[in-house]
Amino acid sequence: MENKETRVAVIGIIVEKRDSVDALNHILTEYSDYIIGRMGLPYSKKKINCITVIIDAEQNVINSLCGKLGRLDGVSSKAAFSNV
């Protein structure tokens, strides 16, 4: 079996529409085998939630996750990749 190269990435997610939270959690559960950790913080002053996800996966898996998150209504996400 071929060893696939993985990268560590930090995905920052901002949730502006609470109705999208269930779909967001469902997507993150799909990728749970790759997720190292996650932290979510509500910011009541702006009525948003901020989530950070740390993931170790192949580049195409990370891109797929970010693409699914980006299609959710009221959800913004960006990824920063490690060089190793």
N, C-alpha and C positions, 0 to 999 in steps of 0.2 A: 504494500500500500504506500502510495506517495505521500510524503509529508508536505502539507500545505503551509505556506508562510502566512503568519498572522501579524496584525498590528494592534497596538493598544490605542484606543481613541477615547476622548471625552466628548460626550454629546450633551450640549446645553439645550434644554427644552423650556419654552415659556407657554403656559396654557392660559389663554384669555377667555375661552368659553368652557364653562364647567360641563356642558353637555358632552364634550369630547373626551372626558376623563375615562369613561368605561372603555371606549375604543382604544385609547392610548394604553391603558393597562393591559388590554388583550394583546396588543402588538408587542409590548415589552415581555409579556409572558411567552410569546412565540419564540423570542430570542433569549430566553433565560439561560440557556446552556452557555452562552457567550458572555453574559453580563457578570462582571466582577463585583460591582456594587452600584447602588443608586441612592440618591438623597433628594428629598423633595421638601420644599419650604413654601408655605403660603405667604403671600405679601398682601395683607388685607387692605393696606392703604391704596393700592392700585387695583385690587380685586383680581389678582393673577396668582398663578402658582409657578414656581421655578423648580425645575427638576434637573439634576445632573446624573448622567449614566456613564459609567466607566465600562468599556467593552474590550475584549480581546478576541478578534475574529479576522477572517480574511477580508480584504478590502471590499470585495463585492457584497459580502454579508452586511458589512457596516453601511455601505451605500444603499442597499436594499432597505435596511431598517430606517435610515434617514429619509428615504423616499416615501415610505409608508407614513412616517410621522408627518412629513410635509404636506401630505394630502388630507390630513385631518383639519376640519374647520376650526379656526381659532387657535391653532397650535403652530408655533414656530420652532425650528430646531437648526442647530449648526454643529458641525463636528470639527474637532481639532485632533490631528493624528500625530502619533509619535513617529520618530524616524527609524525606530528599530522594531 
